[in-house]
Amino acid sequence: QRQMCIRDWFMGAPPGCPHQGNMTPLMIAAGRSYQSCQAAGCVRRLLAAGADPNRADSDGWTALHFACLNNNEEAARALLAEPRTDRTLRHKGGKTAADVAAKRGHPGLAALAR
């Protein structure tokens, strides 16, 4: 399902098109914990195409939250390089992306996201 969402975007769907759980292609790419440099490239392309880095899913998670959850430092760096990214946003549980990284045992990523 998630790979289909990214493929849909490459086939011409808008970069912010939500799929299951109100997740966008940007959230899905940022949350990829494997091949992080490829995911970061996809994140950069989606941002350049106009994807909103602050859009949240149905639980209030943004692309930065997903990058921090899965320790995808390259994607987090790409998101944080985008001036529109708000690192202070909190999900419905009240946690920022930095809080998520810290809780998951990723102190370097938590410091980056603060």
C-alpha positions as CSV (number, residue, x, y, z in Angstrom):
1,Q,0.0,0.0,0.0
2,R,2.7,2.5,1.0
3,Q,4.9,1.8,-2.1
4,M,1.8,2.2,-4.2
5,C,1.3,5.7,-2.7
6,I,4.8,6.8,-3.7
7,R,4.4,5.2,-7.1
8,D,1.1,7.0,-7.6
9,W,2.9,10.3,-6.9
10,F,5.6,9.5,-9.5
11,M,2.8,8.7,-11.9
12,G,1.3,12.2,-11.5
13,A,-0.8,12.2,-8.3
14,P,-0.4,15.4,-6.2
15,P,2.5,15.2,-3.7
16,G,0.1,15.7,-0.8
17,C,-2.5,13.1,-1.8
18,P,-3.5,11.2,1.4
19,H,-3.8,7.5,1.4
20,Q,-4.7,5.0,4.2
21,G,-4.6,6.7,7.6
22,N,-4.3,10.1,5.9
23,M,-0.6,9.4,5.3
24,T,1.0,11.3,2.4
25,P,3.9,10.1,0.1
26,L,6.2,12.5,2.1
27,M,5.3,10.7,5.4
28,I,5.9,7.3,3.8
29,A,9.2,8.2,2.3
30,A,10.5,9.9,5.5
31,G,9.5,6.8,7.5
32,R,11.5,4.4,5.5
33,S,14.2,3.0,7.8
34,Y,16.0,1.1,5.1
35,Q,17.9,2.6,2.2
36,S,17.7,6.0,4.0
37,C,19.7,7.8,1.3
38,Q,17.1,6.8,-1.3
39,A,14.3,7.8,1.0
40,A,16.0,11.2,1.6
41,G,16.2,11.7,-2.2
42,C,12.5,11.0,-2.5
43,V,11.8,13.4,0.4
44,R,13.7,16.2,-1.3
45,R,11.9,15.6,-4.6
46,L,8.5,15.6,-2.8
47,L,9.3,18.8,-1.0
48,A,10.5,20.4,-4.3
49,A,7.2,19.4,-5.9
50,G,5.3,21.2,-3.1
51,A,4.6,18.6,-0.5
52,D,3.7,20.1,2.9
53,P,6.2,19.0,5.5
54,N,3.8,20.0,8.3
55,R,0.8,18.0,7.1
56,A,-0.2,15.5,9.8
57,D,-1.9,12.1,9.6
58,S,-5.0,11.2,11.5
59,D,-2.9,10.8,14.7
60,G,-1.1,14.1,14.3
61,W,2.2,12.6,13.1
62,T,4.2,14.6,10.5
63,A,6.9,13.4,8.1
64,L,9.5,14.5,10.6
65,H,7.8,12.4,13.3
66,F,8.0,9.3,11.0
67,A,11.7,10.0,10.2
68,C,12.5,10.2,13.9
69,L,10.5,7.1,14.7
70,N,12.5,5.0,12.3
71,N,15.9,6.7,12.8
72,N,16.0,8.0,9.3
73,E,18.6,10.7,9.8
74,E,19.0,11.5,6.1
75,A,15.3,12.1,5.7
76,A,15.1,14.2,8.9
77,R,18.0,16.3,7.6
78,A,16.2,16.8,4.3
79,L,13.0,17.8,6.1
80,L,14.9,20.2,8.5
81,A,16.7,21.8,5.6
82,E,13.2,22.9,4.3
83,P,12.4,26.3,5.8
84,R,8.6,25.4,5.9
85,T,9.3,22.5,8.3
86,D,8.0,23.2,11.9
87,R,10.0,21.0,14.3
88,T,7.8,22.1,17.2
89,L,4.6,20.3,16.0
90,R,3.2,17.7,18.4
91,H,1.2,14.6,17.6
92,K,-2.0,13.8,19.4
93,G,0.0,12.2,22.3
94,G,1.7,15.5,22.8
95,K,5.2,14.5,21.5
96,T,7.4,16.4,19.1
97,A,9.6,14.6,16.6
98,A,12.6,15.1,18.9
99,D,10.6,13.5,21.7
100,V,9.8,10.5,19.5
101,A,13.5,10.1,18.6
102,A,14.6,10.3,22.2
103,K,12.0,7.8,23.3
104,R,13.1,5.3,20.6
105,G,16.7,5.6,21.7
106,H,18.1,7.9,18.9
107,P,19.8,10.7,20.9
108,G,21.7,12.1,17.9
109,L,18.5,12.4,15.9
110,A,16.7,13.8,18.9
111,A,19.3,16.6,19.2
112,L,19.1,17.3,15.4
113,A,15.3,17.6,15.6
114,R,15.3,20.0,18.6
